[in-house]
């Protein structure tokens, strides 16, 4: 279940980043039309000035979107690291509650280290993959 929830949350993080990039593109388009609407009537120079404005706005848009991409990537990494920590903590707490000693938890080879942890991670990743598939990715 945790994998499914984390998969959905990861998709939301990506969607929020894309929404920020869409807002940037909209602002660029508005700025272009406001500024270039004033430049168009200038004889001989209007077209060249429009191109300069477009170039400057596009450059700024690319920089802003690169920052959003980096922030989105960092948010997704932190989210998945937190999810794995939460999964491992829940598994460890459940194992202790069911009578596995702390010494047995850290024993390798051992049931917990070699079987339970890998199986829990497999199910966690399977849940994330299924959530991605159900959301059309």
N, C-alpha and C positions, 0 to 999 in steps of 0.2 A: 504494500500500500504506500509506503514511504517513497518508493521509486516512482510510482504513478504521480504522487503529489509533487515531488521534486521535478519531474518531467514537465508537468503543467506550469509550475512556477518558472522554470527555465524558459519556456515559451513566452510567458508573460514578460519576463525581463527583456527578451529579444524584441517583442512587440512594442514595449515602451521605448526602447532605443530607436526603433524604426519610426515611431510616432514623433519623436524629437527630430529626426532627420527630415520627415515630411514637413514639420513646422518650419524648419530652416529653409527648405525649398520654397515654401509658400511665401515666407518673408522676403526671400531673394527675388521672387517673381514680382511681388508688390513693389519693392524698392526699385526694381528695374523699370517698371511701367511708370511709376511716379516721376523718377528722375529723367528717364528717356522721353517721356511725354513733353517735358519742358525743353529737351535738347533737339527734338525732331525739327522744329521750325527754323533752326539756325541754318542759314544757307551755307552750303559746301562743307561745313564742319559737323553738322548734326549727326550724320551717319558714323563718322569716325569717333565722335564722342560717345555715341551709343555703344559702339563696340568696346571702347575703353571701359565704360561703366560695366558692361556685361562681363568683361574679363576680370575686373576687380571684384565684382560680386561673386563670380564663380570661384575665384581663388579663396575668398573668405568662406564660402559655403563648403568647399572641400576641406579646409582646415577645421571648421566646426564639426563636420561630419566625421572626420578622423578622430577627433576628441570623443565624440559620442560612441564611435565604434570601440575605442579603447576602454571607455568606461563600461560599456555593455559587456565586453569580454571579461573585464575584471569582476563585474557583478556576477556573471555566470560562474566564473571560476570559484569565487567565494561561496556562492550558493551551493555548488556541488560539493565543495570541501566540507562545508557545514553539514550537509546532508549525510555524507559518509561518516562524519564524527558522530552525528546523532544516531545513525543506524548502529554503529559499533558500540556506542554507549548503551543503547536499548538492549542490544544482544548481550552485552556483558552483564547488565543489571538483571536480565531475565535468567541468565545462566547461574549467577550467584544466588538468586532467589530460589532456583530449583536445586540447589545443593552442590554445585560445582565450586570447589575451593579456588581462591585466587591463585594458588600455586598451580592447580590444574589448568587454569585459564592461560597461563603463560608457558606451559610445557609444550615443547616441540621436539619430537612429534607428539601430538596429542589430539584428542577429539575436537576440542574447541578451536585450536590454531589451524589444524589441517583439514577439518571437515565443516564445522559450523560457520566459521567466519567466511571461508570461500563461498559456501552455499548461500549465505545471507547476501553477500556482495553480488553474486550471480542473480539472485531474485531482485535485488535493488536495481541493478542495471537493466534487467529484463522489464521491470515496471516502467523505467524511464523510456526504454525503447518502444514499449507498447503505447505509452502516452504520446510519444512523438508520432507514431503511426496513426493513432486515432485522431490526432489533430492535423493530419494531412501532410506530415513532413517526411 
